[in-house]
Amino acid sequence: MGRPRTNDEAVKERLVACATEMLATRPRESVTVRAVAAAAEASTTAVYSLFGGKDGLIGAVRDRAVAGLFQDVSAVQTSADPLADLYALAAAYRRWGRGHSHLYMVLFGGVQSFDPSGEVGARDPIRPLLAAIERALAASVLAGDATAIALSIWGTLHGLVTLELAGALDSTTSDAAFHSTIHATLRGWTTPEVFRSLRQAEPAR
């Protein structure tokens, strides 16, 4: 009989899952190869053979986060309303963050950087947002620099989701804050004509 495989997909999955949780909840320097291997009930050799070491394992966690977020935001359907599309993208981002809080914290909690002004890869989660902004600019719905608009939307969205994941906002407050703040951020980038029409359409308070 051949020797059983000890560094198989199940071990790989456990290592990624344990590394994700540890990176999201502990100081990065405490997340060592030995600590992750022990948490995953695997050997340190498995980390090196499957990922090449700690950096490779962290890269695998980040790749999973990027792929998951990209999949969810890129699934948002394009409509004839650019502002509605941007709001839908923001909602998809929030849903993914709420459903994958540890991956979210690894991706945006300081372990990895995020630069909307940098080069955008084919599967970069920022790509659907930039594409929607470009459509809105072309339709004269928004006015301004696409990168500046993306940073504004993402900064607002990131702040809201981070507060929600930290438990600073209850469910009702989170929902209300998300709706009003994202709409206000988008409205602030609209052209004067669109801005006036949106204000006129608002219900009287």
N, C-alpha and C positions, 0 to 999 in steps of 0.2 A: 504493500500500500504506500502511496505517496504521502508526504507530509501535509497535514491540513494547512490551508491558507489562513494565516493569522492577520494579514494586512489587507483584508478584502474591503468591499464597498461598505459593509456594515460598520467596520472599524473606522473607515474614512468618515462616514456620516456621523458617528458618535464624536469623533475628534472635532469636526466642524461645529457640531451643535454645542459641545462643551466650550470650545473656544469662543463661540459667539456669545454665550451667556457670560463667560468670565470677562471678556473684553467690554461688555456692556455694563457690568456691575462692579468691576474692580479697577484699581490703578493698572495701567498697561504694564508697568515694570514687574508687577506681581504675577503676570500671566506668562509663566515659563513653560518650556517644553515638558518638563517633569510634572508640573502642576496640571497641565491640560491632559497629559497621558494618564495620570492617576485618576482624574475625574472621569475620563472616558473608559477606564479599566483597560487600558492598552499600554504598550511599551513605548518608551521614548524612541526606540528604533523605528516604530511604526510612523511616527511623525516625520522622521528624516526620510524614510523610504517612500512615503506617500506624498509628502509636500516639500521635501528638501530642507526642512527646518522651520523655525518659528515664523520667519518672514513669509515663507510660502504658505503656511497655514493661515496667517492673517490675510494674505492675498486671496486665499480661497473663500474666506468669510466675506471679504469685501466684494468679491466677484458674485457671490450668491446674493448679497444685498442689492448690488447694482442691477443684476439680471432680474430679480424679483420686482423691484421698483419700475424698471423699464417695461417689463411685461404688463404691469397694471396700468401705467399711464399711457402706454402706446395702444392699449385696447380701447381707449376712449374714442368714440365715434366722432367724426367731423360733421358739423352741421352748417347751415347757412348763417348762423349767428356766432361770430367770433368771440364775443364776450361770454356767451353761454358755453362755448368750447373751453375757454380758459377757466371758467368756474368749475366745469366738469373735471378738468385736469387737476385743479387744486383739490377737489373732493376725492379723486382717486389717490392722490398723494397722501391725503389724510387717512383714508381707509387703509392704505398699505402700512403706514406708520403705526396705526392703532393695532393692526393685525400682526405686525412683526416688530414689536417694540425693541427687542434686543438687536435685531439687524439694523433698525433705524438708528439706534444709539451708536452702533459701531460705525455706520456710514457717516453720520453727521455729528457724533459726539466727541470728536477730537482725535479719534484713531486715524481717520483718513481725512484728507482735505477735499473740498468741493469748490470748484472755481468755474462759475457760469461764464466767465469771460475768456476762459481758456479754449483750447481746441476741443471740439465736440466729436466724440466717436460715434460710430454707427449705432451702437446700443447704449449710448449715454442717456440717462433719464432726463437730462435737460433738453434733449433734442425735440421731443413732442411739444414742450413748452415754447421753445424758440420758434418752431414751425407755426404754432398757433398765433404767436405774437406777430410773426411776419405776415400771416394772412390778415390779421386785424389792421396792421399798418397799411397793407396794400389796399384794403377796403376803406381806408380813411376813417376807421373806427377808433384807433389809437394813434397817438402822435408822440414821437420821441425816438430815442435810441433803443434798439432791440435788447442789447445787453443790459442797459440801465433798467429797462422795464422788467426783464427777467430777474435781475437782482432784487428789485423792489418786491415783486410778487413772491419770490422764494424766501426772502428775508422775513416777510410778514407771515407767510405760511409756516416756515420753520419755527418761528417764535410761538405761534399758536399751537402747533402740534407738540412742541417740546414742553410747553406749559401743561398741556393736556396729559401727556405721558407721565409727567412728574407728579400728577395728582393735584396740581394747583387750581384746577378748574373742575367743577362738577359737570355732569353730563349735560344738563340743561344750559348752563352757562357756556360750555364749550361749543355747543351747537349754535347758540345765538351769536357768540363772538365770531365764530367761523363765518357764518352767513353775512353778518354786517360788515366785518372787517375786510373780507376778501372782495365783496362788492364795492366797498369804499375805495380800496386800493386800485381795483380795475377802473372804477369811475374816474379816479384822479388822473389816469393816463389817457382818457378819451379826448377826442377833439372837442372844441367848444360846442359844435352843433350836436354831437352825440350827448355830451354832458347835459345840455339844456333839455334834450328830449327825455333823458333818463330822470332828471329832476322833476319834470312835468308829469311823468308817469308814476311817480311815487305817490302812495296813498297819503292823504292828509292825516297828520297826527293830532 
